[in-house]
Amino acid sequence: MQQKYGAPIPDAQVEELADYLARNYGVTTNSAVAPSHAAQSSSVSSISANTGALDGLQLATKYGCFGCHNTTQKIVGPAYRDIAAKYKSDPDPLGKIDQQIHNGGAGKWGPIIMPPFPQVTTVETKILAEWIMGLK
């Protein structure tokens, strides 16, 4: 992975990254919900059935984003509020967030690689990006 992306992974972060990858890209599918979010998932599903659509917080829960991100603190990836602050004056913040979600990448926020999430639909990505940019 280091050769492909040029991002060394510190020994202290290997286990955390391996857990994240196993949770989100493990034996089942890419859209599998992590076991730690199973209780949240059932409430997200019931909300989805009632409204027909999920909001940004519900989508972040559905796709396991909180395994690496938090709204206010850096975990593995940057805090969502830091992302909003970085792209606040960018002419196309939704496009940048969309690209990061669908293509993944490394180097913008540190050495840890964000894997791509191609299973997130364009509509869901827009909802997530708008939610992130709305955080202050």
C-alpha positions in Angstrom: 0.0 0.0 0.0 2.8 2.4 0.8 4.3 1.9 -2.7 0.9 2.6 -4.4 0.0 5.7 -2.4 3.3 6.8 -1.0 1.9 7.1 2.5 3.8 5.4 5.3 1.6 4.0 8.0 3.0 4.5 11.5 3.1 1.3 13.5 0.8 2.8 16.2 -1.9 3.3 13.5 -1.7 -0.1 11.7 -4.1 -1.9 14.0 -6.7 0.9 13.9 -6.5 1.0 10.1 -6.7 -2.8 9.8 -9.8 -2.8 12.1 -11.4 0.0 10.0 -10.7 -1.9 6.7 -12.0 -5.2 8.1 -15.2 -3.4 9.3 -15.9 -1.7 6.0 -14.3 -4.0 3.5 -14.4 -7.3 5.2 -16.0 -10.6 4.4 -19.4 -9.1 3.5 -19.8 -6.2 1.2 -18.5 -2.7 1.0 -21.8 -1.3 2.3 -21.9 -3.5 5.4 -22.5 -1.7 8.6 -19.8 -2.2 11.3 -21.0 -4.3 14.3 -20.4 -1.4 16.7 -23.0 0.6 14.7 -25.6 -2.2 14.5 -28.0 -0.6 17.0 -27.7 2.7 15.2 -28.3 0.9 11.9 -31.7 -0.4 12.9 -32.9 3.0 14.0 -31.4 4.5 10.7 -33.3 1.8 8.7 -36.6 2.7 10.5 -36.1 6.4 9.8 -35.3 5.6 6.2 -38.5 3.6 5.8 -40.6 6.4 7.3 -39.1 9.3 5.4 -37.7 7.7 2.3 -34.4 9.5 2.6 -31.6 9.8 5.1 -29.9 13.0 6.3 -26.2 13.5 6.5 -25.8 12.2 10.0 -27.8 9.1 9.2 -25.7 8.5 6.0 -22.5 8.9 7.9 -23.7 6.3 10.4 -25.0 4.0 7.6 -21.6 3.9 5.8 -19.5 3.7 9.0 -17.9 7.1 8.6 -17.7 7.6 12.4 -15.2 4.8 12.5 -12.6 7.3 11.3 -14.3 10.7 11.6 -16.0 12.7 14.3 -17.8 16.0 14.0 -15.4 17.9 16.3 -12.2 15.8 16.8 -9.7 14.2 14.6 -9.8 10.4 15.0 -8.1 8.6 12.1 -9.4 11.1 9.6 -10.1 14.8 10.1 -13.0 16.2 12.1 -16.0 17.1 9.8 -15.8 20.7 11.2 -12.2 20.9 10.1 -13.2 19.8 6.6 -15.9 22.4 6.5 -13.5 25.1 7.6 -10.9 24.0 5.0 -13.4 24.2 2.2 -15.3 27.2 3.5 -13.9 29.5 0.8 -13.4 26.9 -1.9 -15.6 27.5 -5.0 -16.5 23.8 -5.2 -16.5 22.3 -1.7 -19.2 19.7 -2.6 -17.2 18.5 -5.6 -14.0 18.1 -3.5 -15.9 16.2 -0.8 -17.6 14.1 -3.5 -14.3 13.2 -5.1 -12.7 12.3 -1.7 -15.6 10.0 -0.8 -15.7 8.2 -4.2 -12.0 8.1 -5.0 -10.4 8.1 -1.6 -6.9 9.4 -1.3 -4.1 10.4 1.0 -1.9 13.4 1.8 -4.6 16.1 2.3 -5.0 15.5 6.0 -1.9 13.4 6.9 -0.4 10.1 5.9 -3.5 7.8 6.6 -5.2 6.7 3.4 -8.9 7.2 3.0 -10.3 4.3 1.0 -12.8 4.9 -1.8 -16.5 4.5 -1.2 -17.9 3.9 -4.6 -21.1 2.4 -3.2 -22.2 5.8 -1.9 -24.6 7.2 -4.5 -24.2 10.7 -6.0 -27.3 11.9 -4.2 -26.1 10.5 -0.8 -22.7 12.1 -1.4 -24.4 15.5 -2.0 -26.4 15.1 1.2 -23.2 14.1 3.2 -21.2 17.0 1.7 -24.0 19.6 2.5 -24.2 18.2 6.0 -20.5 18.5 6.5 -20.3 22.0 5.1 -23.2 23.0 7.4 -21.2 22.1 10.5 -19.7 25.1 12.4 
